[in-house]
């Protein structure tokens, strides 16, 4: 099975560097981005990202705006919102925009791993449904 590709997006460089090491030791391929804009640029040029772990509070393009753009351009990528400044309103807004889940900093590495695996499973199931639908469409066109 292919390794899960996770993009960490946070303006706090030490946090991203530490999480990159910790998650990398758990057989995840990690891409780092230090702003919403950098995340969008990397998503546009990187083949396959499964899950984005996205900080809500960032200067410039915040996490909610970044989430909105990710879901518009890469609808199958699952996004886990991560913040130290959670409010119910922000959580609800993120979920309405398609976030997979919402975690508070600091959070347990095992909790993050569980959410990443759940999100990867959901993405894989969506991709499988799309593939089956395409196969059915081709089969119907050929009159089989």
Secondary structure as UniProt FT lines:
FT   STRAND          4..9
FT   HELIX           13..24
FT   TURN            25..27
FT   STRAND          28..33
FT   HELIX           36..45
FT   STRAND          51..55
FT   HELIX           63..73
FT   TURN            75..76
FT   STRAND          78..83
FT   HELIX           88..96
FT   TURN            97..98
FT   STRAND          101..104
FT   HELIX           109..141
FT   TURN            142..143
//
